[in-house]
Amino acid sequence: MRMRVGQLIAFFFRSLLWSLNLFLVLYTCMAYWLLYSLQIEHWLAGMIMISIPVAWFLNLVIVFLWLITRPWRSWLSGLTLLIGILLFGSRTFVWHRPTEIVSQGTPLKVFSYNVQTFGELEYWQLPQSVPRVRRTLSYVLHYDAPIKCFQEFYSSTKIPDYDIVGRFQKAGYNYAAFLHPKMAHAVNGDIGIAIFSIYPIVESGREVFDTHNGIVWANIKIGNDTIRVINVHLHSMGIRVGKVLKQKQIKGVQHETRGVLSALRTGFIDRNEEVRKVEQYIQNSPYPVIITGDHNDTPYSVVYERLRRILPNTFEEAGRGFGFSYNRLPGFIRIDHQFHDPKIPVLDFETINYIKYSDHYPIAGTYLIK
């Protein structure tokens, strides 16, 4: 009798697991189709697309569970994972070595960093600078790259250490383009997006989405060639996992969760509109283009897929590892990207994940200007 009861319980849980397995596989395949075809760009479709890594993890867990109980049933989730790796593996994990220069040309490094206002907004009312801000500024000033792009850029003339625009000019970056140029020499200069270059900027432009978000582009002359660098900061993802986890009461968790979901929904809608404007600047450019910045979207998103269909992604062609670029919870996402024109070969790409001054890690792509 006990044996029969045990068998019934085991049968029930296996049937439940198999039902969940079927549902998960169908959900994962739907996410694959949405991302691969890009037929539906509704915000709800975007939510499903970015959940692909979570679906992979759950499928992997189910594979191990079936291997323990009914090994032959593990093939379904295993096959689903294999299809996902074939379709989207290169945007998830790569391992490339830096390419050696085998032809004549100029190596060009493009550095990009969301500096989170250098943390200055916490200290700008103080009569003197603080060590944390000085360390951040020292790093970005001395990093060896002729073109540097920033998001959430801030400068203040109140304290000499915080006059970052002036300090970049003294360091040899005589050319610059800003989202809010009038703030470049202000006491409280919330500039937003900035491009600094040691090479001449022959033309530039900008488009503001809101206070911090927008597009800044610059046509930069390097020797006899000219390229266009587009620095973008798209609408925030609204990720506040830390605030959710800090809540001690259910009501607080529910409130913060609703806030995250609402912010995600708004972000999907706004970024889908903003990426179309980025596409226009690419298509209207008379020169080869490099795009960099904080896109606030993962490789499994409408934004990433639309740009990827126009230009190759630098991480996929020359990066190493997973390239996670967000320095906060959940931590395992890549939302800072670079894309480049095929006429500008990529030599190397690095996510500098040991620099933790901001809520993002810096990224740097090295290209060959022939």
C-alpha positions in Angstrom: 0.0 0.0 0.0 2.8 2.4 1.0 4.6 1.5 -2.3 1.5 2.4 -4.3 1.0 5.7 -2.5 4.7 6.6 -3.1 4.4 5.6 -6.8 1.3 7.8 -7.1 3.1 10.8 -5.5 6.1 10.3 -7.7 3.9 10.0 -10.8 2.1 13.2 -9.9 5.3 15.2 -9.5 6.8 13.8 -12.7 3.6 14.7 -14.6 3.6 18.2 -13.1 7.3 18.7 -14.0 6.6 17.5 -17.5 3.7 19.9 -17.9 5.9 22.8 -16.6 8.6 21.6 -19.0 6.3 21.8 -22.0 5.0 25.3 -21.0 8.6 26.5 -20.5 9.7 25.1 -23.9 6.8 26.8 -25.7 7.5 30.1 -23.9 11.3 29.9 -24.8 10.5 29.1 -28.4 8.1 32.1 -28.5 10.8 34.3 -27.2 13.2 33.0 -29.9 10.7 33.8 -32.6 9.9 37.3 -31.3 13.6 38.2 -31.2 14.6 36.4 -34.5 11.8 37.7 -36.6 11.2 41.1 -34.8 7.6 40.9 -36.1 6.1 42.3 -32.9 7.8 45.3 -31.1 5.1 45.8 -28.4 6.5 46.4 -24.9 5.1 43.0 -23.7 7.0 41.3 -26.5 10.1 43.2 -25.3 9.6 41.8 -21.8 9.4 38.3 -23.1 12.6 38.8 -25.2 14.8 40.0 -22.4 13.7 37.0 -20.3 15.6 34.6 -22.6 18.6 34.1 -20.3 16.1 33.3 -17.4 14.4 30.8 -19.6 17.7 29.2 -20.5 18.6 28.8 -16.8 15.2 27.2 -16.0 15.6 24.8 -19.0 19.0 23.9 -17.7 17.6 23.1 -14.3 14.9 20.9 -15.8 17.5 19.0 -17.9 19.4 18.1 -14.7 16.1 17.1 -12.9 15.2 14.8 -15.8 18.7 13.3 -15.9 18.2 12.2 -12.3 14.7 10.8 -12.7 13.8 10.1 -16.4 16.9 10.8 -18.5 15.1 10.3 -21.9 12.9 13.3 -21.1 15.8 15.7 -20.9 16.1 15.9 -24.7 13.3 18.5 -25.0 14.8 21.2 -22.9 18.3 20.2 -24.1 17.3 20.7 -27.7 15.7 24.1 -26.8 19.0 25.2 -25.2 21.0 24.1 -28.2 18.7 26.0 -30.6 19.2 29.1 -28.4 23.0 28.8 -28.4 23.0 28.4 -32.2 20.7 31.5 -32.7 22.0 33.8 -30.0 25.2 32.3 -28.5 27.5 34.9 -30.1 25.7 37.8 -28.3 25.9 36.0 -25.0 29.4 34.7 -24.6 32.5 35.1 -26.9 36.2 34.7 -26.5 38.3 36.5 -29.0 42.0 37.5 -28.9 43.0 41.0 -29.9 43.7 41.2 -33.6 47.2 42.2 -34.7 47.6 45.0 -37.2 48.6 43.3 -40.5 47.9 46.2 -42.8 48.6 49.9 -42.8 46.4 52.1 -40.8 45.8 54.0 -37.6 44.5 52.1 -34.5 41.7 54.1 -32.9 40.4 53.4 -29.4 36.9 54.6 -28.5 36.3 54.7 -24.8 32.8 54.9 -23.4 31.6 55.3 -19.8 28.4 56.2 -18.0 30.1 58.0 -15.1 26.9 58.6 -13.0 27.8 62.3 -12.8 31.1 61.2 -11.2 29.3 61.1 -7.9 29.7 64.9 -7.8 26.0 65.6 -7.3 26.4 64.2 -3.8 29.3 66.5 -3.0 29.0 69.6 -5.3 27.9 71.9 -2.4 31.1 71.1 -0.4 33.9 73.7 -0.5 36.5 71.2 -1.8 36.7 68.0 -3.8 36.5 64.6 -2.3 38.9 61.6 -2.9 36.2 59.4 -4.6 35.5 62.0 -7.3 39.3 62.7 -7.7 40.0 59.0 -8.3 37.3 58.8 -10.9 38.4 61.9 -12.7 42.0 60.8 -12.6 41.1 57.5 -14.3 39.0 59.0 -17.1 41.6 61.7 -17.8 44.6 59.4 -17.9 43.0 56.5 -19.8 44.8 56.1 -23.1 42.2 56.7 -25.8 42.0 59.6 -28.3 38.2 59.6 -28.3 36.2 59.4 -25.1 32.5 59.3 -24.8 30.5 59.8 -21.6 26.9 59.5 -20.4 25.6 61.3 -17.3 28.5 63.7 -17.6 28.8 66.5 -15.1 31.2 69.5 -14.8 31.4 72.4 -12.3 33.5 75.5 -12.3 32.9 76.0 -8.6 35.9 73.8 -7.6 38.9 73.6 -9.9 39.1 69.8 -9.5 35.5 69.5 -10.8 36.0 71.7 -13.9 36.2 68.6 -15.9 35.7 70.2 -19.3 38.6 72.5 -18.6 40.8 69.7 -17.4 40.1 67.6 -20.6 41.1 70.6 -22.7 44.4 70.9 -20.7 45.0 67.2 -21.3 44.9 67.7 -25.0 41.3 67.0 -25.8 40.7 70.3 -27.6 37.6 69.2 -29.4 34.3 68.3 -27.8 30.5 67.9 -28.4 27.9 68.1 -25.7 24.2 67.3 -25.3 23.8 70.6 -23.3 26.6 72.9 -24.5 25.5 75.8 -22.3 26.3 73.7 -19.2 30.0 73.2 -20.2 31.2 76.1 -18.1 28.4 76.4 -15.6 28.7 76.2 -11.8 26.2 73.2 -11.9 26.9 71.8 -15.4 24.7 68.8 -15.9 25.9 68.2 -19.5 24.5 64.7 -19.9 26.3 63.2 -23.0 29.8 64.3 -24.0 32.3 63.4 -26.7 36.0 64.5 -26.3 38.6 64.0 -29.1 42.2 64.9 -29.7 41.3 64.7 -33.4 39.5 67.6 -35.0 35.7 67.5 -34.9 34.6 69.0 -38.2 30.9 68.9 -37.5 28.6 67.8 -34.7 25.0 67.7 -33.6 22.7 66.6 -30.8 19.1 65.6 -30.1 17.7 65.8 -26.6 15.2 63.2 -25.4 15.1 64.4 -21.8 17.5 65.8 -19.2 20.1 63.1 -19.5 19.0 61.0 -22.4 19.7 61.8 -26.1 22.1 61.6 -29.0 25.4 63.4 -29.6 27.2 62.8 -32.9 30.5 64.1 -34.1 32.3 63.9 -37.5 35.9 63.4 -36.6 38.8 63.8 -39.0 41.6 61.3 -38.6 44.4 61.9 -41.1 42.8 61.9 -44.5 39.7 60.1 -43.3 36.6 61.1 -41.5 34.3 59.0 -39.3 31.1 59.7 -37.4 31.0 58.8 -33.7 27.5 58.6 -32.3 27.2 58.6 -28.5 23.8 57.6 -27.2 22.1 57.4 -23.8 18.6 55.8 -24.2 15.8 55.8 -21.7 16.6 54.0 -18.4 15.5 50.4 -17.8 14.2 51.3 -14.4 16.0 48.4 -12.7 15.7 48.8 -8.9 16.2 45.2 -7.7 18.1 46.5 -4.7 15.2 48.5 -3.5 12.9 45.5 -3.8 15.2 43.3 -1.8 15.6 45.9 0.9 11.9 46.0 1.7 11.0 44.2 4.9 7.2 44.2 4.4 5.1 42.6 1.7 3.4 45.9 0.9 6.8 47.5 0.3 7.9 44.7 -2.0 4.6 44.9 -3.9 5.0 48.7 -4.3 8.6 48.5 -5.5 7.8 45.6 -7.8 5.0 47.5 -9.5 7.4 50.5 -9.8 10.0 48.3 -11.6 7.4 46.8 -14.0 6.0 50.2 -14.8 9.4 51.6 -15.4 10.3 48.7 -17.6 7.1 49.2 -19.7 7.8 52.9 -20.1 11.4 52.2 -21.0 10.6 49.7 -23.7 8.1 52.1 -25.3 10.5 55.1 -25.2 13.7 53.2 -26.4 11.8 51.6 -29.3 11.1 55.2 -30.5 14.6 56.5 -29.7 16.4 53.7 -31.6 14.6 54.8 -34.8 16.2 58.2 -34.4 19.6 56.6 -34.0 19.0 54.7 -37.2 18.4 57.9 -39.0 21.7 59.4 -37.9 23.4 56.2 -39.2 21.7 56.2 -42.5 22.2 59.9 -43.1 25.9 59.8 -42.3 28.2 60.4 -45.2 31.0 58.7 -43.2 31.5 55.3 -41.6 29.9 55.2 -38.2 30.9 54.0 -34.7 28.0 53.9 -32.2 28.7 53.7 -28.5 27.0 54.5 -25.2 24.5 53.4 -22.6 21.7 51.7 -24.6 19.9 50.6 -21.5 18.9 47.4 -23.2 20.2 43.8 -23.3 21.4 41.8 -26.3 17.9 40.2 -26.4 16.0 43.4 -27.1 14.4 45.3 -30.0 16.9 48.1 -29.7 19.9 45.7 -29.9 18.5 43.6 -32.7 17.6 46.7 -34.8 21.1 48.1 -34.5 22.7 44.7 -35.0 20.8 44.4 -38.4 22.5 47.6 -39.6 26.0 47.4 -38.0 28.1 44.6 -36.5 28.4 44.6 -32.7 31.9 45.1 -31.5 31.7 42.9 -28.5 30.5 40.0 -30.6 33.4 40.4 -33.0 36.2 41.1 -30.6 35.1 40.8 -27.0 35.8 38.2 -24.3 33.5 36.6 -21.7 30.0 37.7 -21.0 30.8 41.4 -21.1 28.4 42.3 -18.3 28.5 46.1 -18.0 26.0 47.0 -15.2 27.6 47.3 -11.8 24.5 46.8 -9.7 21.9 44.2 -9.1 21.1 42.0 -11.0 24.6 42.4 -12.3 24.5 39.8 -15.1 23.4 42.1 -17.9 25.1 43.9 -20.7 23.5 47.2 -21.6 26.5 49.3 -22.8 27.3 48.5 -26.4 29.4 49.5 -29.4 28.5 49.0 -33.0 30.7 49.8 -36.0 30.7 50.1 -39.8 32.3 47.1 -41.5 34.6 49.6 -43.3 36.2 50.2 -39.8 37.6 46.8 -38.8 37.6 46.1 -35.1 40.9 45.0 -33.4 39.8 44.6 -29.8 37.0 45.2 -27.3 37.1 45.3 -23.5 34.6 45.6 -20.7 36.7 47.1 -18.0 34.9 45.4 -15.1 37.5 46.1 -12.4 36.7 49.9 -12.5 33.8 50.3 -10.1 33.4 54.0 -9.6 30.0 54.1 -11.2 26.9 51.9 -11.6 28.3 51.0 -15.1 31.6 49.6 -16.2 33.6 51.4 -18.9 33.9 49.8 -22.3 36.5 50.4 -25.0 36.7 49.3 -28.6 39.9 49.5 -30.8 39.4 49.9 -34.5 41.6 50.2 -37.5 41.3 53.4 -39.6 42.9 52.4 -42.9 
